[in-house]
Amino acid sequence: MVTPEQLKTWIESGFDNANVSVEGDGHHFEAVIIAQEFEGKSRIGRHQLVYAALGDKMKAQVHALSMKTLTPVESEA
């Protein structure tokens, strides 16, 4: 079973210096991801970056992921 800490590490591996927090029960997760890479990207583009960081783990090990994706400036508002 995937832990929130594992998911956090996997997401962080796809970004430079992202601030990631994850909560969940092993099946359903909620993540807040703050990353400079989201600048200028649509919500779909941001989610695609997260899915790319997770790779095949999204299909095999993570069944439900709700995420809030913000740039550092957006997170300060």
N, C-alpha and C positions, 0 to 999 in steps of 0.2 A: 504494500500500500504506500502511495506517495504521501510524503509529509509536506506541510506548508514550507518548511525550511528547504527541502529539496527543490521544490518548485521555484522558490525565491532564488536559489543558486543557479538553476537552469536559466531563468530569465536574465539574471544579472550577467551571465556569461555572454549574452548577445549584445551587450551595451557597454559603452565606456562610462563608468562612473554613474550609473543609474541608482536612484533611490527606490527600492522595491520593498513593499510590505505585502504579505500574503496571509490570508486566514482560510481555513477550510477543515473539512472532516475526512479527507482522504479520497473523496469522490467529487465533491463540489468545492470549488475554490473561488475566492474573491481576491483580486490583486489591485493594488494601486502602484503605478509605475510612473516615475518622474524621470524623464530623460531628455537631454538636449537633442537627440536624434529625431524626436517628434516634431521639432520646429518645422513649420511649413507643410506638415503632412495632415491629411484628412483623418477622421477617426478610423476609417477602413485601412488607410495606409499605416497608421500607428499599430493597429491590431495585427496587420500582416508582419510588421517588424517583430512583434512579440511571438507570433506563430513561427517565424523563421528561427528565432532564438531557441524555441522549444523543439523544432524539427519533428522527428517521428514520435517523440514522447507525447505530443499532443494527441496523436492517434491511438497510441498503445497504452499510455499510463495515466493521462489526464482526461477525464471524461467530461467535465464541465468547468469552464473557467469564465468568470465574469471579471472584466477589467475596466479600470479607470486609468486612462493614459493622459499624462499632462507634461507640458514643458516646465522647466524650472520657473519661468515667469508666471505661467498659469497657476502653478502651485502656491504662489505667494498671494494670489488674489483672494 
